[in-house]
Amino acid sequence: MALLNKIYEIIKKIIFSVFLLYSFNLIMVPTEIIIPINCITVLSVSIFGFPALMTFLVIFFVIY
């Protein structure tokens, strides 16, 4: 049972991070600031949460 709960929590975090990235991209469309939804961004937002999203935003501003 403990293993299934652990897998459930991991899947829940991954799904939440995809929705977080998607909603961020929907909100930021008028400003043309888009963070791609790929394995690296989803994994890092799943592990680190909202600070990872802000880090990607800072990286976006530094590059462009």
DRENTOR-967260 format. One record per residue: residue number from 1; x, y, z of N, C-alpha, C, O, CB in turn; residue in three letters. Coordinates in pm, 1 decimal, always signed. Atoms other than C-alpha are relative to their C-alpha. Glycine has a CB too. Example, Ala and Ser with C-alpha at 12.3 -4.5 7.8 and 13.67 -1.06 7.14 Angstrom:
BEGIN
site num->1, n_x->+89.0, n_y->-119.0, n_z->+0.0, ca_x->+1230.0, ca_y->-450.0, ca_z->+780.0, c_x->+90.0, c_y->+120.0, c_z->+0.0, o_x->+193.6, o_y->+118.1, o_z->+66.5, cb_x->-99.2, cb_y->+2.7, cb_z->+124.6, residuo->ALA
site num->2, n_x->-82.0, n_y->-119.0, n_z->-6.0, ca_x->+1367.0, ca_y->-106.0, ca_z->+714.0, c_x->-77.0, c_y->+109.0, c_z->+73.0, o_x->-26.1, o_y->+219.8, o_z->+89.9, cb_x->+41.4, cb_y->+46.2, cb_z->-141.5, residuo->SER
% end
This chain:
BEGIN
site num->1, n_x->+80.6, n_y->-119.3, n_z->+0.0, ca_x->+0.0, ca_y->+0.0, ca_z->+0.0, c_x->+85.3, c_y->+126.2, c_z->+0.0, o_x->+50.8, o_y->+224.3, o_z->-65.9, cb_x->-91.9, cb_y->-0.5, cb_z->+118.5, residuo->MET
site num->2, n_x->-84.2, n_y->-118.8, n_z->-8.3, ca_x->+279.6, ca_y->+243.4, ca_z->+81.1, c_x->+59.5, c_y->+34.1, c_z->-136.2, o_x->+74.9, o_y->+151.5, o_z->-170.0, cb_x->+111.6, cb_y->-20.8, cb_z->+102.8, residuo->ALA
site num->3, n_x->-56.5, n_y->-23.8, n_z->+132.9, ca_x->+428.8, ca_y->+199.1, ca_z->-265.5, c_x->-102.9, c_y->+63.1, c_z->-92.7, o_x->-70.5, o_y->+152.7, o_z->-170.7, cb_x->+51.8, cb_y->-130.6, cb_z->-60.4, residuo->LEU
site num->4, n_x->+105.9, n_y->-57.9, n_z->+83.0, ca_x->+96.7, ca_y->+273.2, ca_z->-432.5, c_x->-28.2, c_y->+144.6, c_z->+37.7, o_x->-54.9, o_y->+227.2, o_z->-49.5, cb_x->-127.7, cb_y->-82.2, cb_z->+12.2, residuo->LEU
site num->5, n_x->+19.4, n_y->-138.9, n_z->-43.1, ca_x->+54.8, ca_y->+588.0, ca_z->-223.4, c_x->+112.6, c_y->+88.6, c_z->-49.8, o_x->+88.5, o_y->+202.7, o_z->-89.1, cb_x->-9.5, cb_y->+8.4, cb_z->+152.4, residuo->ASN
site num->6, n_x->-115.4, n_y->-76.4, n_z->+48.6, ca_x->+404.4, ca_y->+702.9, ca_z->-320.7, c_x->-13.5, c_y->+27.4, c_z->-150.1, o_x->+11.0, o_y->+139.1, o_z->-195.9, cb_x->+131.9, cb_y->-76.1, cb_z->+29.1, residuo->LYS
site num->7, n_x->+20.0, n_y->-16.4, n_z->+144.6, ca_x->+331.7, ca_y->+644.0, ca_z->-691.4, c_x->-112.9, c_y->+98.8, c_z->-26.7, o_x->-103.4, o_y->+181.5, o_z->-117.3, cb_x->-31.0, cb_y->-136.1, cb_z->-67.0, residuo->ILE
site num->8, n_x->+113.0, n_y->-92.1, n_z->+14.3, ca_x->-1.1, ca_y->+826.2, ca_z->-653.4, c_x->+43.8, c_y->+143.8, c_z->+24.3, o_x->+4.3, o_y->+233.2, o_z->-50.5, cb_x->-112.9, cb_y->-37.7, cb_z->+96.8, residuo->TYR
site num->9, n_x->-48.7, n_y->-134.8, n_z->-29.6, ca_x->+171.5, ca_y->+1128.7, ca_z->-497.4, c_x->+88.5, c_y->+53.9, c_z->-112.1, o_x->+79.5, o_y->+171.7, o_z->-146.5, cb_x->+77.2, cb_y->+0.5, cb_z->+131.7, residuo->GLU
site num->10, n_x->-87.3, n_y->-42.4, n_z->+109.6, ca_x->+431.8, ca_y->+1140.9, ca_z->-775.9, c_x->-81.8, c_y->+36.0, c_z->-123.1, o_x->-55.8, o_y->+137.8, o_z->-187.3, cb_x->+101.2, cb_y->-110.1, cb_z->-34.3, residuo->ILE
site num->11, n_x->+85.5, n_y->-29.0, n_z->+116.2, ca_x->+166.8, ca_y->+1124.0, ca_z->-1048.2, c_x->-80.5, c_y->+126.5, c_z->+24.1, o_x->-100.4, o_y->+205.6, o_z->-68.1, cb_x->-94.8, cb_y->-118.3, cb_z->-29.5, residuo->ILE
site num->12, n_x->+75.4, n_y->-120.6, n_z->-33.6, ca_x->-35.5, ca_y->+1391.3, ca_z->-867.9, c_x->+85.7, c_y->+125.5, c_z->-16.1, o_x->+37.4, o_y->+227.2, o_z->-65.9, cb_x->-53.3, cb_y->-9.0, cb_z->+143.1, residuo->LYS
site num->13, n_x->-90.2, n_y->-114.2, n_z->+15.8, ca_x->+266.5, ca_y->+1624.9, ca_z->-858.3, c_x->+28.5, c_y->+28.6, c_z->-146.8, o_x->+35.4, o_y->+144.8, o_z->-187.0, cb_x->+130.9, cb_y->-25.3, cb_z->+74.2, residuo->LYS
site num->14, n_x->-27.0, n_y->-18.7, n_z->+143.2, ca_x->+338.5, ca_y->+1568.3, ca_z->-1228.2, c_x->-120.3, c_y->+64.3, c_z->-68.5, o_x->-104.3, o_y->+156.9, o_z->-148.0, cb_x->+34.2, cb_y->-135.2, cb_z->-67.5, residuo->ILE
site num->15, n_x->+120.1, n_y->-57.2, n_z->+60.7, ca_x->-21.2, ca_y->+1641.5, ca_z->-1327.2, c_x->-19.4, c_y->+144.6, c_z->+43.7, o_x->-55.3, o_y->+229.4, o_z->-37.9, cb_x->-123.4, cb_y->-83.2, cb_z->+36.5, residuo->ILE
site num->16, n_x->+11.4, n_y->-136.9, n_z->-47.9, ca_x->-28.6, ca_y->+1952.1, ca_z->-1107.8, c_x->+100.4, c_y->+91.9, c_z->-68.2, o_x->+66.9, o_y->+205.6, o_z->-101.3, cb_x->+19.3, cb_y->+4.5, cb_z->+150.2, residuo->PHE
site num->17, n_x->-100.8, n_y->-84.1, n_z->+64.4, ca_x->+293.8, ca_y->+2081.4, ca_z->-1261.6, c_x->-34.7, c_y->+26.1, c_z->-146.1, o_x->-8.9, o_y->+135.3, o_z->-196.7, cb_x->+137.9, cb_y->-65.3, cb_z->+10.1, residuo->SER
site num->18, n_x->+42.7, n_y->-22.6, n_z->+138.7, ca_x->+158.3, ca_y->+2031.8, ca_z->-1615.1, c_x->-109.9, c_y->+105.2, c_z->-4.2, o_x->-106.4, o_y->+194.9, o_z->-88.4, cb_x->-49.3, cb_y->-131.9, cb_z->-64.8, residuo->VAL
site num->19, n_x->+106.9, n_y->-99.6, n_z->-4.6, ca_x->-156.3, ca_y->+2226.7, ca_z->-1524.3, c_x->+53.1, c_y->+137.3, c_z->+38.4, o_x->+5.5, o_y->+238.6, o_z->-12.8, cb_x->-108.0, cb_y->-43.1, cb_z->+98.3, residuo->PHE
site num->20, n_x->-59.4, n_y->-128.0, n_z->-39.6, ca_x->+54.3, ca_y->+2496.5, ca_z->-1356.5, c_x->+70.6, c_y->+65.5, c_z->-118.1, o_x->+53.6, o_y->+185.1, o_z->-141.7, cb_x->+98.7, cb_y->-19.8, cb_z->+116.2, residuo->LEU
site num->21, n_x->-68.3, n_y->-54.8, n_z->+117.0, ca_x->+271.6, ca_y->+2540.2, ca_z->-1665.2, c_x->-98.9, c_y->+42.4, c_z->-108.0, o_x->-81.2, o_y->+146.7, o_z->-170.8, cb_x->+97.9, cb_y->-102.1, cb_z->-56.6, residuo->LEU
site num->22, n_x->+99.8, n_y->-32.2, n_z->+101.7, ca_x->-30.2, ca_y->+2535.2, ca_z->-1896.7, c_x->-77.5, c_y->+126.5, c_z->+36.9, o_x->-101.3, o_y->+211.9, o_z->-48.5, cb_x->-96.6, cb_y->-117.6, cb_z->-18.8, residuo->TYR
site num->23, n_x->+73.5, n_y->-120.2, n_z->-40.5, ca_x->-220.4, ca_y->+2794.0, ca_z->-1693.6, c_x->+89.7, c_y->+123.1, c_z->-4.2, o_x->+43.9, o_y->+231.6, o_z->-40.0, cb_x->-58.2, cb_y->-17.6, cb_z->+140.9, residuo->SER
site num->24, n_x->-93.0, n_y->-112.2, n_z->+10.9, ca_x->+89.5, ca_y->+3013.7, ca_z->-1672.7, c_x->+13.0, c_y->+44.5, c_z->-144.9, o_x->+13.1, o_y->+164.2, o_z->-173.5, cb_x->+137.7, cb_y->-38.0, cb_z->+56.6, residuo->PHE
site num->25, n_x->-11.2, n_y->-34.3, n_z->+141.3, ca_x->+124.8, ca_y->+2996.9, ca_z->-2050.2, c_x->-127.5, c_y->+66.3, c_z->-51.5, o_x->-120.0, o_y->+157.2, o_z->-134.1, cb_x->+31.0, cb_y->-124.7, cb_z->-82.4, residuo->ASN
site num->26, n_x->+125.5, n_y->-63.3, n_z->+42.1, ca_x->-244.4, ca_y->+3083.1, ca_z->-2096.9, c_x->-9.1, c_y->+144.2, c_z->+48.0, o_x->-54.7, o_y->+231.9, o_z->-25.4, cb_x->-119.5, cb_y->-79.3, cb_z->+52.3, residuo->LEU
site num->27, n_x->+5.5, n_y->-135.4, n_z->-55.1, ca_x->-215.8, ca_y->+3387.0, ca_z->-1871.5, c_x->+99.7, c_y->+91.4, c_z->-69.4, o_x->+70.6, o_y->+209.1, o_z->-90.4, cb_x->+26.9, cb_y->-2.4, cb_z->+150.4, residuo->ILE
site num->28, n_x->-107.6, n_y->-82.6, n_z->+54.2, ca_x->+108.1, ca_y->+3509.5, ca_z->-2030.8, c_x->+0.2, c_y->+9.9, c_z->-152.4, o_x->+94.4, o_y->+65.9, o_z->-208.6, cb_x->+131.2, cb_y->-53.9, cb_z->+45.5, residuo->MET
site num->29, n_x->+5.9, n_y->-6.3, n_z->+146.5, ca_x->+2.0, ca_y->+3474.2, ca_z->-2398.1, c_x->+4.4, c_y->+144.2, c_z->-51.7, o_x->+76.4, o_y->+170.0, o_z->-148.1, cb_x->-127.0, cb_y->-68.8, cb_z->-50.1, residuo->VAL
site num->30, n_x->-7.1, n_y->-136.9, n_z->+53.4, ca_x->-59.4, ca_y->+3850.2, ca_z->-2444.1, c_x->+139.5, c_y->+61.7, c_z->+5.9, o_x->+172.4, o_y->+146.7, o_z->-76.8, cb_x->-95.2, cb_y->+88.1, cb_z->+75.3, residuo->PRO
site num->31, n_x->-135.1, n_y->-54.6, n_z->-10.7, ca_x->+296.6, ca_y->+3925.5, ca_z->-2332.2, c_x->+102.8, c_y->-81.4, c_z->-76.9, o_x->+220.4, o_y->-45.2, o_z->-79.9, cb_x->+40.6, cb_y->+8.1, cb_z->+144.6, residuo->THR
site num->32, n_x->-84.8, n_y->+89.5, n_z->+77.8, ca_x->+441.6, ca_y->+3644.8, ca_z->-2549.3, c_x->+112.3, c_y->-62.4, c_z->+82.4, o_x->+219.9, o_y->-91.6, o_z->+30.2, cb_x->+58.6, cb_y->+74.5, cb_z->-116.4, residuo->GLU
site num->33, n_x->-93.9, n_y->+71.5, n_z->-86.7, ca_x->+621.7, ca_y->+3490.9, ca_z->-2251.9, c_x->-55.2, c_y->-140.5, c_z->+16.1, o_x->-155.4, o_y->-160.4, o_z->+84.8, cb_x->+18.9, cb_y->+72.1, cb_z->+140.4, residuo->ILE
site num->34, n_x->+48.7, n_y->+136.3, n_z->-2.8, ca_x->+581.9, ca_y->+3117.0, ca_z->-2295.5, c_x->+112.5, c_y->-92.2, c_z->+45.0, o_x->+222.2, o_y->-90.3, o_z->-10.8, cb_x->-54.1, cb_y->-42.1, cb_z->-138.3, residuo->ILE
site num->35, n_x->-93.7, n_y->+102.0, n_z->-46.4, ca_x->+759.9, ca_y->+2843.2, ca_z->-2103.9, c_x->-46.4, c_y->-132.4, c_z->-59.2, o_x->-159.1, o_y->-174.5, o_z->-33.1, cb_x->+7.4, cb_y->-6.2, cb_z->+158.3, residuo->ILE
site num->36, n_x->+44.5, n_y->+124.3, n_z->+64.4, ca_x->+751.8, ca_y->+2520.6, ca_z->-2305.7, c_x->-30.1, c_y->-109.6, c_z->+102.4, o_x->+32.0, o_y->-117.4, o_z->+208.4, cb_x->+106.4, cb_y->-49.3, cb_z->-98.6, residuo->PRO
site num->37, n_x->+35.0, n_y->+113.3, n_z->-85.5, ca_x->+590.9, ca_y->+2215.0, ca_z->-2152.5, c_x->+70.5, c_y->-122.3, c_z->-57.6, o_x->+24.7, o_y->-182.5, o_z->-154.7, cb_x->-156.8, cb_y->-21.5, cb_z->+8.2, residuo->ILE
site num->38, n_x->-74.1, n_y->+118.8, n_z->+41.4, ca_x->+847.6, ca_y->+1938.7, ca_z->-2189.7, c_x->+45.1, c_y->-75.9, c_z->+124.9, o_x->+11.9, o_y->-37.3, o_z->+237.0, cb_x->+122.5, cb_y->+38.4, cb_z->-89.6, residuo->ASN
site num->39, n_x->-39.1, n_y->+85.8, n_z->-112.5, ca_x->+1005.8, ca_y->+1671.4, ca_z->-1971.8, c_x->+83.3, c_y->+74.4, c_z->+104.0, o_x->+65.0, o_y->+53.4, o_z->+223.9, cb_x->+78.0, cb_y->-119.8, cb_z->-50.9, residuo->CYS
site num->40, n_x->-87.3, n_y->-71.1, n_z->-92.8, ca_x->+1266.0, ca_y->+1901.8, ca_z->-1818.4, c_x->-78.7, c_y->+97.3, c_z->+85.4, o_x->-60.9, o_y->+101.1, o_z->+207.2, cb_x->+109.5, cb_y->+73.8, cb_z->-75.6, residuo->ILE
site num->41, n_x->+75.9, n_y->-97.4, n_z->-77.1, ca_x->+1024.1, ca_y->+2175.8, ca_z->-1717.9, c_x->-100.7, c_y->-67.4, c_z->+92.1, o_x->-117.9, o_y->-25.5, o_z->+206.6, cb_x->-71.2, cb_y->+96.4, cb_z->-93.1, residuo->THR
site num->42, n_x->+98.2, n_y->+70.0, n_z->-83.4, ca_x->+759.1, ca_y->+1935.3, ca_z->-1590.9, c_x->+69.3, c_y->-67.7, c_z->+118.0, o_x->+20.0, o_y->-62.0, o_z->+230.7, cb_x->-78.1, cb_y->-104.2, cb_z->-83.3, residuo->VAL
site num->43, n_x->-71.5, n_y->+67.7, n_z->-107.5, ca_x->+1012.5, ca_y->+1736.5, ca_z->-1390.7, c_x->+51.5, c_y->+98.7, c_z->+104.5, o_x->+39.9, o_y->+74.2, o_z->+224.6, cb_x->+115.8, cb_y->-80.7, cb_z->-57.0, residuo->LEU
site num->44, n_x->-53.3, n_y->-95.8, n_z->-96.8, ca_x->+1173.8, ca_y->+2041.9, ca_z->-1234.8, c_x->-110.8, c_y->+69.4, c_z->+78.6, o_x->-94.5, o_y->+94.2, o_z->+198.1, cb_x->+85.4, cb_y->+103.8, cb_z->-70.9, residuo->SER
site num->45, n_x->+111.1, n_y->-60.8, n_z->-73.1, ca_x->+839.5, ca_y->+2203.9, ca_z->-1147.5, c_x->-62.9, c_y->-102.9, c_z->+93.4, o_x->-112.5, o_y->-66.6, o_z->+200.1, cb_x->-106.0, cb_y->+56.5, cb_z->-98.0, residuo->VAL
site num->46, n_x->+52.0, n_y->+104.2, n_z->-89.2, ca_x->+725.8, ca_y->+1870.6, ca_z->-1002.7, c_x->+85.7, c_y->-13.8, c_z->+125.1, o_x->+33.9, o_y->-33.8, o_z->+235.0, cb_x->-7.0, cb_y->-134.2, cb_z->-73.2, residuo->SER
site num->47, n_x->-90.2, n_y->+17.9, n_z->-114.3, ca_x->+1032.3, ca_y->+1849.7, ca_z->-780.5, c_x->+7.8, c_y->+125.6, c_z->+85.3, o_x->-5.2, o_y->+118.8, o_z->+207.5, cb_x->+139.6, cb_y->-38.4, cb_z->-48.0, residuo->ILE
site num->48, n_x->-25.3, n_y->-123.1, n_z->-74.7, ca_x->+1086.9, ca_y->+2214.6, ca_z->-684.9, c_x->-121.1, c_y->+90.1, c_z->+15.9, o_x->-119.2, o_y->+180.7, o_z->+99.2, cb_x->+107.6, cb_y->+76.3, cb_z->-66.4, residuo->PHE
site num->49, n_x->+122.3, n_y->-76.9, n_z->-15.1, ca_x->+737.7, ca_y->+2359.0, ca_z->-731.8, c_x->+6.0, c_y->+136.9, c_z->-65.8, o_x->+69.1, o_y->+155.6, o_z->-169.8, cb_x->-31.1, cb_y->+16.0, cb_z->+144.3, residuo->GLY
site num->50, n_x->+12.7, n_y->-134.8, n_z->+55.6, ca_x->+663.3, ca_y->+2726.0, ca_z->-789.6, c_x->+134.0, c_y->+71.6, c_z->-17.6, o_x->+148.4, o_y->+145.3, o_z->-115.2, cb_x->-89.2, cb_y->+82.6, cb_z->+88.4, residuo->PHE
site num->51, n_x->-129.7, n_y->-65.5, n_z->+22.7, ca_x->+1025.8, ca_y->+2846.2, ca_z->-741.8, c_x->+66.9, c_y->-41.0, c_z->-131.9, o_x->+137.6, o_y->+39.4, o_z->-192.6, cb_x->+93.1, cb_y->-31.4, cb_z->+114.9, residuo->PRO
site num->52, n_x->-56.4, n_y->+42.5, n_z->+128.5, ca_x->+1127.8, ca_y->+2640.3, ca_z->-1046.0, c_x->-65.0, c_y->+76.1, c_z->-114.2, o_x->+1.8, o_y->+111.4, o_z->-211.3, cb_x->-18.2, cb_y->-151.5, cb_z->-20.1, residuo->ALA
site num->53, n_x->+69.7, n_y->-77.9, n_z->+102.1, ca_x->+863.5, ca_y->+2819.8, ca_z->-1251.4, c_x->+55.3, c_y->+142.0, c_z->-6.4, o_x->+75.6, o_y->+196.3, o_z->-115.0, cb_x->-151.2, cb_y->+2.9, cb_z->+28.4, residuo->LEU
site num->54, n_x->-57.2, n_y->-134.3, n_z->-3.4, ca_x->+1000.0, ca_y->+3155.5, ca_z->-1139.4, c_x->+143.5, c_y->-0.3, c_z->-52.5, o_x->+186.7, o_y->+97.0, o_z->-114.4, cb_x->-4.0, cb_y->+56.0, cb_z->+142.6, residuo->MET
site num->55, n_x->-135.5, n_y->+11.0, n_z->+52.8, ca_x->+1352.5, ca_y->+3036.9, ca_z->-1220.9, c_x->-1.2, c_y->-6.5, c_z->-151.9, o_x->+81.7, o_y->+56.7, o_z->-217.3, cb_x->+69.9, cb_y->-123.1, cb_z->+57.3, residuo->THR
site num->56, n_x->+12.0, n_y->+3.4, n_z->+145.4, ca_x->+1245.9, ca_y->+2951.0, ca_z->-1574.9, c_x->-38.2, c_y->+136.1, c_z->-55.7, o_x->+4.5, o_y->+173.1, o_z->-165.1, cb_x->-102.6, cb_y->-103.9, cb_z->-42.0, residuo->PHE
site num->57, n_x->+38.1, n_y->-134.9, n_z->+43.8, ca_x->+1089.9, ca_y->+3296.0, ca_z->-1599.9, c_x->+121.6, c_y->+92.8, c_z->+0.1, o_x->+139.3, o_y->+172.1, o_z->-92.3, cb_x->-111.3, cb_y->+57.6, cb_z->+91.2, residuo->LEU
site num->58, n_x->-123.3, n_y->-81.1, n_z->-5.7, ca_x->+1418.0, ca_y->+3460.1, ca_z->-1491.0, c_x->+93.7, c_y->-38.9, c_z->-113.7, o_x->+152.8, o_y->+48.3, o_z->-177.4, cb_x->+71.8, cb_y->-17.5, cb_z->+136.9, residuo->VAL
site num->59, n_x->-84.9, n_y->+45.0, n_z->+110.1, ca_x->+1610.8, ca_y->+3247.6, ca_z->-1740.7, c_x->-52.6, c_y->+53.8, c_z->-133.0, o_x->+25.2, o_y->+94.1, o_z->-219.4, cb_x->+7.1, cb_y->-154.2, cb_z->-3.4, residuo->ILE
site num->60, n_x->+60.1, n_y->-54.1, n_z->+122.6, ca_x->+1366.2, ca_y->+3355.9, ca_z->-2011.9, c_x->+36.3, c_y->+147.4, c_z->-17.8, o_x->+71.8, o_y->+189.6, o_z->-127.9, cb_x->-153.5, cb_y->-16.9, cb_z->+3.0, residuo->PHE
site num->61, n_x->-31.6, n_y->-142.2, n_z->+9.9, ca_x->+1425.2, ca_y->+3724.6, ca_z->-1931.0, c_x->+148.7, c_y->+24.7, c_z->-24.3, o_x->+184.4, o_y->+120.6, o_z->-92.7, cb_x->-43.6, cb_y->+71.5, cb_z->+126.2, residuo->PHE
site num->62, n_x->-143.3, n_y->-16.4, n_z->+19.8, ca_x->+1804.0, ca_y->+3681.3, ca_z->-1920.7, c_x->+37.7, c_y->-30.8, c_z->-143.8, o_x->+120.8, o_y->+38.8, o_z->-202.2, cb_x->+78.3, cb_y->-89.8, cb_z->+95.7, residuo->VAL
site num->63, n_x->-33.9, n_y->+39.5, n_z->+137.1, ca_x->+1815.7, ca_y->+3508.2, ca_z->-2259.3, c_x->-59.4, c_y->+96.4, c_z->-101.7, o_x->+7.1, o_y->+134.2, o_z->-198.2, cb_x->-49.2, cb_y->-142.1, cb_z->-28.2, residuo->ILE
site num->64, n_x->+63.0, n_y->-89.3, n_z->+97.0, ca_x->+1567.6, ca_y->+3733.8, ca_z->-2436.5, c_x->-0.9, c_y->+139.3, c_z->+53.6, o_x->-49.8, o_y->+230.7, o_z->-12.7, cb_x->-142.0, cb_y->-44.8, cb_z->-33.5, residuo->TYR
% end
